[in-house]
Amino acid sequence: MSQEIPTVDVLIVGAGCAGLFLLDSLVRKGISALLIESKAFGLGQTTSSQGILHAGVKYSLGGLAGDDATEAAAAASLWSKMLSGDATDLRAVRKLADRCYLWRTAGLAGAAGMLGAKVALRTRPEPVTKDARPLWLKDVGGEVLTLAETVIDPRSLLSVLAQRHVGRIALGNVRSIVEENRVQRVEIESTRPAIIRARQIFLTAGAGNEALSKLAGNACEMQRRPLRQAMIRGPLEMVFGHCIDGAKTRVTITSDRISKDEVVWHIGGQVAEDGPRMTLENFRAHAIAELRSAIPKIDLQGCSFESYDVDRAEPRTADGRRPPRAFARTTGSVTTVWPIKLVLAPVIAAEITASTAASDYPSAHWPSDMPAPEFAQRPWEVATLSWNPIP
Ligand SMILES: Cc1cc2nc3c(=O)[nH]c(=O)nc-3n(C[C@H](O)[C@H](O)[C@H](O)COP(=O)(O)OP(=O)(O)OC[C@H]3O[C@@H](n4cnc5c(N)ncnc54)[C@H](O)[C@@H]3O)c2cc1C
């Protein structure tokens, strides 16, 4: 027998960064909101994110290329408030770096890219003198800059937000969404099945949004843009930065410490865009060659390589490219949300909250016998990986 749960203002479906920021923001406004997650916090994109709070506008440094400048400015100002404890208090989120390096590959395209970065980035990159460069950048031929881009651990972000809403997040699968008397009746499959009614539903399920929006009768067209991210683990330095070539980011490297002696590099950028078209073997050779060319002084002795595939899930665009801004579309009382970037998730959450009215429903909680989700593993923690030693 399904248990009936008292009606709420909002039901959110999907506990990645989009769903958790939205839950937090609505609850802070006094709106009665609950969240249902089908597998694990942030499974899919958020847990794979490199965690860079991109500072760029207009220029494609793996960042906010061609983006809406107002939205990017709102994102920068909101994050700086949150990380210093204002609005949603994110002081407990693990910060991995507060700057990223920018450097270029030799040749004309690299030089043009660097010039573009200097002209077009909203946060001006600062030149780094030869003496002040870290060891791994000592042998880079051209100019080296630093950019005030904070890098966070996305799982720690999810954990800080989720801990604030224990009891409002449950594990379960949405079986049906049906409108009844101007509220949505949602049937939830779980070890403790439930039926909940909500005035408004927000779909924040990443790649799961396509099927869910169909289920709710307001099919929202989605596109997937595949990536193959590279990972290198071993006795490495913590490295954060973008190697630029023309208008492209050849590689974007972020790092995390996985043990006393080992660091993992998480590598995206153009190399990850190229990856899905290659065999795994060719990709390994290509990614290592790209790294050696981006960082001539690289020492990969004692290191191993692995990669994983992940899709970016977004609303469909006419040319198949990334949409320029965060997306929320409402049909009736169901809204489909894709933040496009982690950095934009709190901005779209704040916009939605501003246009959502509170009602008289009391603050809501799932029944205590409903299970809660676990946290998804970071890509390098997945047990089935087979790390290959780099010759
Ligand atoms: C490799 C990679 C690197 C990135 N790096 C950056 C970066 O450095 N900076 C940046 O700003 N952005 C970055 N992004 C983009 C950013 O990660 C995403 O835009 C963002 O995480 C999307 O969050 P989301 O909550 O919409 O979706 P997701 O993180 O995919 O979360 C969706 C959630 O919904 C759940 N779900 C799915 N189906 C259902 C269902 N039927 N019912 C209930 N729950 C469901 C999933 O289990 C998951 O928990 C990166 C993306 C990728 C793939």
The ligand as an ORCA input file, in Angstrom:
! r2SCAN-3c Opt
* xyz 0 1
  C      32.752     16.232    -17.335
  C      32.002     17.478    -16.938
  C      32.693     18.549    -16.396
  C      32.005     19.709    -16.044
  N      32.700     20.730    -15.483
  C      32.052     21.847    -15.104
  C      32.756     22.897    -14.472
  O      33.965     22.821    -14.242
  N      32.053     24.008    -14.103
  C      30.705     24.132    -14.325
  O      30.148     25.172    -13.983
  N      30.003     23.146    -14.921
  C      30.640     21.999    -15.304
  N      29.944     20.975    -15.884
  C      28.491     21.099    -16.081
  C      27.746     20.758    -14.784
  O      28.341     19.647    -14.155
  C      26.277     20.443    -15.089
  O      25.703     21.491    -15.819
  C      25.475     20.283    -13.800
  O      26.138     19.433    -12.902
  C      24.105     19.717    -14.115
  O      23.473     19.491    -12.894
  P      22.029     18.855    -12.797
  O      21.664     18.887    -11.362
  O      21.106     19.504    -13.774
  O      22.177     17.362    -13.343
  P      22.937     16.084    -12.757
  O      24.146     16.468    -12.020
  O      23.085     15.149    -13.907
  O      21.938     15.493    -11.698
  C      20.726     14.852    -12.050
  C      20.214     14.087    -10.837
  O      18.928     13.586    -11.156
  C      18.861     12.207    -10.831
  N      17.858     11.571    -11.682
  C      17.982     11.189    -12.982
  N      16.817     10.647    -13.415
  C      15.948     10.697    -12.378
  C      14.586     10.295    -12.185
  N      13.892      9.720    -13.155
  N      14.021     10.498    -10.981
  C      14.707     11.080     -9.965
  N      15.992     11.472    -10.072
  C      16.602     11.301    -11.260
  C      20.288     11.707    -11.042
  O      20.522     10.493    -10.334
  C      21.095     12.877    -10.509
  O      21.265     12.809     -9.109
  C      30.600     19.800    -16.246
  C      29.906     18.723    -16.792
  C      30.585     17.562    -17.131
  C      29.802     16.396    -17.693
*
